[in-house]
Amino acid sequence: MIYQYIAATHPVRTTCLRGKVLASLILLLAGFLLPTASAQAQNQTPAASTPAEVENIEQIVRDYLLRHPEVLVEALTLFEQRRDEAAAAAQQAAVSGQRDALENDPDSPVAGNRDGDVVLIEFFDYRCPYCRKAADTLDAVMKADGNLRIVFKEFPILGPESVEGAKAALAAAKQDKYEAFHFALMREPGDMSAAHLRRTAEEVGMDADQMERDMRSSDVTAALHRNYALAESLSIRGTPAFVVGGTLVPGAVDASELQRLIAEARAKAS
């Protein structure tokens, strides 16, 4: 009955109430509902409960919850809020601990002002439609802010074609053509075939044969592995994801939101 009520009134997975969560709620409610017992527990050595006493407490809690099932909803909401806050704090601590890897990996391409006062890091996949949309936003923000440093983290998670695109882009960096190649790929609908990569390389003035050789180099593979490990340490599961001034922002954001985050980071640094 209680589970049915919660499922109908609160859009969360009712299975969360089972196990430790539900047990914790019952213990908390028992403490609230039995103040006399709690007071005695603070002043006396607790005695072993008899089966009858345990059954009596369980019945009191059960009867109360049947009369007030909304208590479980409120408790679960608070539990989820605290869990999310703890996860966000842990993620923020992880970002702070990985600052050097985020900002200073020599194999992570950089655009904008290399000496900019604010660093924006993006994790992305060339086959991700949200990343392609975000690329236009990022390009506009970069051109409007002459003091922004952008670090690109190739994070191909949408299949082997994505990996090929990421390798080609890192190979483009070896010819100092990363930025042109990157935005050229982002303007396409996600075609990462070998023929398309060669054609794009030639369009931006690259040596396509050299690109293909560099794509197979150990340092390109190592750079991708470091990006995967870094994303894992920050609990980044999808693309795009941004880190602005030490704040992790998952998902696509519009230009005004990026500019707000950049302004906040700049204000904190000043």
C-alpha positions as CSV (number, residue, x, y, z in Angstrom):
1,M,0.0,0.0,0.0
2,I,2.7,2.5,1.0
3,Y,4.8,1.7,-2.1
4,Q,1.7,2.1,-4.3
5,Y,1.0,5.5,-2.8
6,I,4.5,6.7,-3.3
7,A,4.6,5.4,-6.9
8,A,1.5,7.3,-7.7
9,T,2.4,10.6,-6.0
10,H,6.2,10.8,-6.3
11,P,8.2,10.1,-9.5
12,V,11.0,8.1,-8.0
13,R,11.9,4.5,-8.1
14,T,10.1,2.9,-5.2
15,T,12.7,0.2,-5.0
16,C,14.9,2.8,-3.4
17,L,12.7,2.4,-0.3
18,R,13.8,-1.2,0.1
19,G,16.8,-2.4,2.0
20,K,19.0,0.1,3.9
21,V,17.0,3.2,3.0
22,L,13.7,1.8,4.3
23,A,15.4,0.3,7.3
24,S,17.0,3.7,8.1
25,L,13.7,5.5,7.8
26,I,12.0,3.0,10.1
27,L,14.7,3.4,12.7
28,L,14.4,7.2,12.5
29,L,10.7,7.1,12.8
30,A,10.9,4.7,15.7
31,G,13.2,7.2,17.5
32,F,10.8,10.1,16.9
33,L,7.7,8.1,17.8
34,L,9.2,6.7,21.0
35,P,10.8,9.7,22.8
36,T,10.5,8.0,26.2
37,A,12.5,5.0,25.0
38,S,15.1,7.4,23.4
39,A,15.5,9.4,26.6
40,Q,16.0,6.2,28.6
41,A,18.6,5.0,26.1
42,Q,20.6,8.2,26.7
43,N,20.7,7.7,30.4
44,Q,20.8,4.0,30.9
45,T,22.6,1.0,29.5
46,P,20.3,-0.4,26.9
47,A,18.8,-3.8,27.7
48,A,18.2,-6.4,25.1
49,S,14.8,-6.1,23.5
50,T,12.5,-9.0,23.7
51,P,10.7,-10.3,20.6
52,A,7.5,-8.9,21.9
53,E,9.0,-5.4,22.3
54,V,10.5,-5.5,18.8
55,E,7.1,-6.5,17.4
56,N,5.4,-3.8,19.3
57,I,7.7,-1.1,18.0
58,E,7.3,-2.4,14.4
59,Q,3.6,-2.3,14.8
60,I,3.6,1.3,16.1
61,V,5.8,2.3,13.1
62,R,3.7,0.4,10.6
63,D,0.5,1.9,12.0
64,Y,1.9,5.4,11.9
65,L,3.1,5.0,8.3
66,L,-0.2,3.7,7.2
67,R,-1.9,6.8,8.6
68,H,0.8,9.1,7.3
69,P,2.4,7.7,4.1
70,E,3.5,11.2,3.1
71,V,6.2,11.0,5.7
72,L,8.0,8.4,3.6
73,V,7.8,10.7,0.6
74,E,9.2,13.6,2.6
75,A,11.9,11.5,4.1
76,L,12.9,10.0,0.7
77,T,13.0,13.5,-0.8
78,L,15.3,14.7,1.9
79,F,17.4,11.5,1.5
80,E,17.8,12.1,-2.2
81,Q,18.6,15.8,-1.7
82,R,21.4,15.0,0.8
83,R,22.7,12.2,-1.5
84,D,22.8,14.6,-4.4
85,E,24.5,17.2,-2.4
86,A,27.1,14.7,-1.2
87,A,27.7,13.5,-4.8
88,A,28.1,17.1,-6.0
89,A,30.6,17.9,-3.2
90,A,32.6,14.7,-4.0
91,Q,32.6,15.6,-7.7
92,Q,33.8,19.2,-7.0
93,A,36.6,17.8,-4.8
94,A,37.6,15.5,-7.7
95,V,37.7,18.4,-10.1
96,S,39.9,20.3,-7.8
97,G,42.2,17.3,-7.4
98,Q,42.5,16.8,-11.1
99,R,43.1,20.5,-12.0
100,D,46.5,19.9,-13.5
101,A,45.4,17.0,-15.7
102,L,42.4,19.0,-16.8
103,E,44.3,22.2,-17.7
104,N,47.8,21.2,-18.5
105,D,48.0,17.9,-20.3
106,P,50.4,18.7,-23.2
107,D,48.5,16.4,-25.6
108,S,45.2,18.2,-25.0
109,P,44.7,20.8,-27.8
110,V,44.1,24.4,-26.7
111,A,42.3,27.3,-28.4
112,G,41.6,30.9,-27.6
113,N,44.0,32.8,-25.5
114,R,46.7,30.4,-24.3
115,D,47.4,32.8,-21.4
116,G,43.7,33.5,-20.6
117,D,42.6,34.2,-17.1
118,V,39.8,31.6,-17.2
119,V,40.1,28.0,-18.5
120,L,37.2,26.2,-20.0
121,I,37.5,22.5,-20.6
122,E,35.2,20.5,-22.8
123,F,34.7,16.7,-23.0
124,F,33.0,15.8,-26.3
125,D,32.3,13.3,-29.1
126,Y,32.2,14.3,-32.8
127,R,29.2,12.1,-33.4
128,C,27.2,13.7,-30.5
129,P,24.6,16.1,-31.9
130,Y,24.6,18.1,-28.7
131,C,28.3,18.5,-29.0
132,R,28.0,19.8,-32.5
133,K,25.4,22.3,-31.4
134,A,27.7,23.3,-28.4
135,A,30.6,23.8,-30.8
136,D,28.9,26.7,-32.5
137,T,28.2,28.2,-29.0
138,L,31.7,27.6,-27.9
139,D,33.2,29.2,-31.0
140,A,31.0,32.3,-30.6
141,V,31.9,32.6,-26.9
142,M,35.6,32.2,-27.6
143,K,35.6,34.9,-30.3
144,A,33.7,37.3,-28.1
145,D,36.1,36.8,-25.1
146,G,39.7,37.5,-25.8
147,N,40.8,36.3,-22.4
148,L,39.4,32.8,-22.5
149,R,41.5,29.6,-22.7
150,I,39.8,26.5,-24.0
151,V,41.1,23.0,-23.5
152,F,39.6,20.2,-25.7
153,K,39.3,16.7,-24.3
154,E,38.6,14.2,-26.9
155,F,36.1,11.8,-25.3
156,P,34.8,9.4,-28.0
157,I,32.1,7.2,-26.4
158,L,29.7,6.6,-29.3
159,G,31.5,3.8,-31.0
160,P,34.5,3.0,-33.2
161,E,33.8,5.8,-35.7
162,S,33.9,8.3,-32.8
163,V,37.3,7.0,-31.8
164,E,38.6,7.4,-35.4
165,G,37.4,11.0,-35.4
166,A,39.1,11.7,-32.1
167,K,42.4,10.1,-33.3
168,A,42.3,12.2,-36.5
169,A,41.7,15.4,-34.5
170,L,44.7,14.7,-32.2
171,A,46.8,13.9,-35.3
172,A,45.7,17.3,-36.7
173,A,47.2,18.9,-33.7
174,K,50.6,17.6,-34.7
175,Q,50.3,19.7,-37.8
176,D,49.0,22.7,-35.9
177,K,45.6,22.3,-37.6
178,Y,43.6,21.1,-34.7
179,E,41.2,24.1,-34.3
180,A,40.3,24.2,-38.1
181,F,39.9,20.5,-38.3
182,H,37.9,20.3,-35.1
183,F,35.3,22.9,-36.1
184,A,35.2,21.4,-39.6
185,L,34.2,18.0,-38.2
186,M,31.7,19.6,-35.9
187,R,29.9,21.2,-38.8
188,E,29.3,17.8,-40.4
189,P,26.5,15.4,-39.5
190,G,28.8,12.9,-37.7
191,D,30.4,11.1,-40.7
192,M,33.8,9.8,-39.3
193,S,34.6,7.5,-42.3
194,A,38.2,7.3,-43.4
195,A,37.3,9.0,-46.7
196,H,35.6,11.9,-45.0
197,L,38.4,12.4,-42.5
198,R,40.9,12.5,-45.4
199,R,38.8,15.0,-47.3
200,T,38.3,17.2,-44.2
201,A,42.1,17.1,-43.6
202,E,42.8,18.2,-47.1
203,E,40.2,21.0,-47.0
204,V,41.9,22.6,-44.0
205,G,45.4,22.3,-45.5
206,M,46.7,19.1,-43.8
207,D,48.8,16.3,-45.1
208,A,46.2,13.5,-45.0
209,D,48.8,10.7,-45.3
210,Q,50.7,12.1,-42.3
211,M,47.5,12.4,-40.4
212,E,46.7,8.7,-41.0
213,R,50.2,7.7,-39.8
214,D,49.9,9.9,-36.7
215,M,46.5,8.5,-35.9
216,R,48.1,5.1,-35.2
217,S,50.9,6.6,-32.9
218,S,51.2,5.5,-29.3
219,D,51.0,9.0,-28.0
220,V,47.6,9.6,-29.6
221,T,46.3,6.4,-28.1
222,A,47.8,7.3,-24.7
223,A,46.1,10.7,-24.8
224,L,42.7,9.1,-25.4
225,H,43.3,6.7,-22.5
226,R,44.1,9.6,-20.2
227,N,40.9,11.4,-21.2
228,Y,38.9,8.3,-20.5
229,A,40.5,7.9,-17.1
230,L,40.1,11.5,-16.3
231,A,36.4,11.5,-17.2
232,E,35.9,8.4,-15.1
233,S,37.5,10.1,-12.1
234,L,35.1,13.0,-12.5
235,S,32.0,10.7,-13.0
236,I,31.5,12.1,-16.5
237,R,29.3,9.7,-18.3
238,G,28.0,11.7,-21.3
239,T,28.9,14.5,-23.7
240,P,29.2,17.3,-23.8
241,A,30.6,18.1,-20.4
242,F,32.3,21.4,-19.4
243,V,34.6,22.4,-16.6
244,V,34.6,26.2,-16.1
245,G,36.7,27.7,-13.3
246,G,36.7,24.5,-11.4
247,T,32.9,23.8,-11.8
248,L,31.7,20.8,-13.7
249,V,28.7,21.4,-15.9
250,P,27.3,18.3,-17.6
251,G,25.2,18.7,-20.8
252,A,24.9,21.3,-23.4
253,V,24.5,24.9,-22.3
254,D,23.7,28.1,-24.2
255,A,26.0,31.0,-24.7
256,S,24.5,33.1,-22.0
257,E,25.0,30.4,-19.4
258,L,28.6,29.8,-20.5
259,Q,29.3,33.5,-20.3
260,R,27.8,33.6,-16.8
261,L,30.0,30.7,-15.6
262,I,33.0,32.4,-17.1
263,A,32.2,35.7,-15.4
264,E,31.8,33.9,-12.1
265,A,35.1,32.2,-12.5
266,R,36.8,35.5,-13.4
267,A,35.3,37.2,-10.4
268,K,36.5,34.5,-8.1
269,A,40.0,34.6,-9.5
270,S,40.3,38.4,-9.2
